[in-house]
Structures are given as C-alpha cells and as structure tokens.
Amino acid sequence: MNSLYSVILVTVIVIVIFGTIAAIFRRYKKCPSDKILVVYGKTGKGADGNYRSAKCIHGGAAFIWPVIQSYEFLDLTPISIEVNLTNALSNQNIRVDVPSRFTVGISTEPGVMTNAAERLLGLQLREVQELAKDIIFGQLRLVIATMEIEEINSDRDKFLANVTKNVEAELKKIGLKLINVNVTDIRDESGYIEALGKEAAAKAINDAKKNVAEKDRDGAIGQANAQMEERVKVAEANATAVEGENRSNITIANSEAEKREKKAEAERRAVAAEKVQAAKALEESYSAEEQAEKARASKERATKEADVIIHAQIEKEKVEIAAEAEAERIRRQAKGEADAILFKMQAEAQGIMEILSKQAEGFQKLINAAGGDSKDAVMLMIADKLPELVKTQVEAIKNIKIDKVTVWDTMNGKGDGTPATANFLSGMLKSIPPYEDLFKMAGMELPKYLSASTKEPEVGGENAASQEQESI
C-alpha cells in the first residue's frame, strides 16, 4: 500500500514539474523583427529611479511573469497618410493648397518606443492614422505660415526640410517616426504662383532683349569711333592732298551704302521670315482642319455602317436562329413519329408472336392428346371444324334462286331405268364440292369412314306417262 502511495506521489510530482516547465516555455515570448514586444505591469524601475510604465523590446525575447505582467505587440508596418491641405495661409497672406502624402511608422528608438507603448498600444490602424494626420496638418500649416510663396515654390528642398523637422519632432511625442514626405503639387487660389511663372518667363525675354540692345549699342559705338578716326585721317589727308579727301569720301560713301544694304537685307529677311511663319501657321491650320474633316467623315461612315450593317447582321442572325429552331422542331417531330411507328410495329410483332406461341402450344397439346400422332390430331381438328365445313357447303347453294324448273321425264332416263327427274336432282347435289376433293386440294387425306361410297337406291316401276313437275 505504501508503495502505491509512493508511485502516485512521484507521478503527481512529475506532472507538476512538467506542467511548470511547459508554463515557463509558454510565458517566454520572442519578438519578431517587424514588431515591438511591449511588456506592461510590474516592469521595475528605470534609470531615473521611477517605475516604468512599460518595457519595450525589439528584436529579442523576454519572460512574461504570470499574474504580475502581461504583453502585447506593436506593428512596425509603415502607414501611408494622404494629407490634402487646402487654404493654408503663407507668410504673404496668400492661401495655398499643398496636396501631399506622408509615410510614418512606429519608431524603434528606446525613448520613442516607450512613447508609442504609452500612447498607441491598443489603438486600431485607423485611429493611429487619424492621430498622425491631425499632427501633420497642424505642423504643415505652421511651416507654410513661416515661408513665402517664392520659397515654397522654388526651394522645395528647404520646404521639405522644414516640414520634416517640425512634423518629426511632434510625431516622436506619440512614438511615431517620419519615413517619407511626397508633395505632389502646390497651388494658390489667387494665381500668384502662375504669375511668378509668367514673371520669370517675361524676365527671361526682357534679359534677352536687353542683351540684343547692348550688342547693338556696342556696334554703334564702334561705328562712331571708326567714323571719328576716319574723319581725322580725312582731315590729315586734306592737308596733304585733295585726292586723299576724295578717297575718304568714297570710303564713307561705300560704308554708308554697305550699311544701308545690310539693313535692307536684314529687313528683307525679317519680312520673309514673318511671311514664312505665317504661311506655315496657315498650312498647319489647313492640315488640322483637313484631319478634323477626315475624322468626322470616318465617324459618320462608321456610324452609318453600324446602323445598317449591324442591323442587317442582327436580322440575319434572327432568320438563322428561326430557321434552326424550325428545323429542330421538324427533326424532333419526325423522330417522335418514327419512334411511335417503331413502338407500334414492335407491339404488333409482339402480339403476333404471342398468338403464334399460343397456337403452337395448343397444337402441341392437341398432338399430345392424340397420343403423339399428328394425323390423329389433324382428324380431331377436322372433326371439330366439321359443322362449319357442312355449313359452308350449304351456304354455297343457299342463295341460288330458281323460279321454275320444267322437267319432261320419259321415265326411261339414260336407258338405265332411272327417271330423268332423279338424275337432275342427283346432279345438283353432285355440283357441291365433295369432302374428299377438298381434302386432296389441301394436301390431306379424308378418313376412310368419311370416304366410303354408298349405293343409290333403285327406282322401281315404270311410268309411261310423262309427268310435269314444278320446282319449288
């Protein structure tokens, strides 16, 4: 008995030990790389000597003490937030629209993870997105309010740096980290940004015109210096000889002619270029109109083809479907009639087969009744049908109508002493087909008891007087 208690006690101890080990293994939690393990409850004191609200672990494992501790996971998956900021007031009191998309996620920095555990643990993804969206909206408006439109539009790097600096600082307070900022476009309701673009374009055009004017001025100054030098030399040449002055005058005249020639050539080229450009523009206009007319014609042609051809195709398909349906109906009707005829013929054949089978069984029984002799069986059948045969012979002369028969009887007959009247009546009876002949025509033999000949009774006495007998 004591040994039994010992075994039970050892078994209970083993079970308790294994249960404890299994419970310990279940309470040892490993943190995946894309999550943060948050252990809360009694987690000890921090570096400042105060009790920690939670213990955050990323990329490790921890033992969760039962009763006094519990745990949850924070997901590190990036969260994309669409921020369509409208009517944000800039430093110049101009309202702008800044549609953008921010990508944030829970930070893995030690201090920031604690903030996330304190403020985001237990929240759904939608709630985290709304919370981050409110912070981003406020900081984005603040950044736009400190910058001018020119900076926002032209210096995008500075704008994104300011946004990242302000937004990330606020997101860290709730345990989030700014991963990416993407500003898709910047617009203002007053058209100031568009005007800046036009101003830049106009400035570029004006700078180009200014450069042209400066070049023209340099050319004029150079020309004036050349003329001055020319006059000095002409004056010096006048001092020496009239010929030199004449040559100088010729040089001046040639220079003026060349100048006017070049100017005329330039004007001619400008007018020609304008006319060429106008001709090209007119040609492009005509080409565009031609393409438009061709497209319109193609559309009208396609519309008419669709109205006519498709309608015709639909009608054709209707006729084909109706014809196929009628043909199928005829085929099914013919098949039904053929099946009916086949069933009828099969039924008739079965009926005939049944009749013949029953007749064969009857003949076999009749032969068995006649002792196995087929001739006796035939005699039995003839004996059974004899009244009908007699009836048939009688019917053969039944309807013969004889109104009157006159017989002149000399009472001598044919010399054998038989009266002529008796011979007449005997001949009438002999006109009925005899049984023996009927049987021979059928390929059978009449029984002897039916084919025995009988003597005719003699007619006694002679009567010399002639008698006239009336027929019935």
Helices and strands as residue ranges (DSSP letters): H 2-27, E 28-30, E 35-41, E 54-57, E 61-63, E 69-75, E 79-89, E 95-106, H 110-119, H 125-145, H 149-154, H 156-171, G 172-174, E 176-183, E 187-188, H 192-240, H 242-305, I 306-310, H 311-369, H 374-398, E 406-409, H 420-430, H 435-441, H 448-451, E 467-470
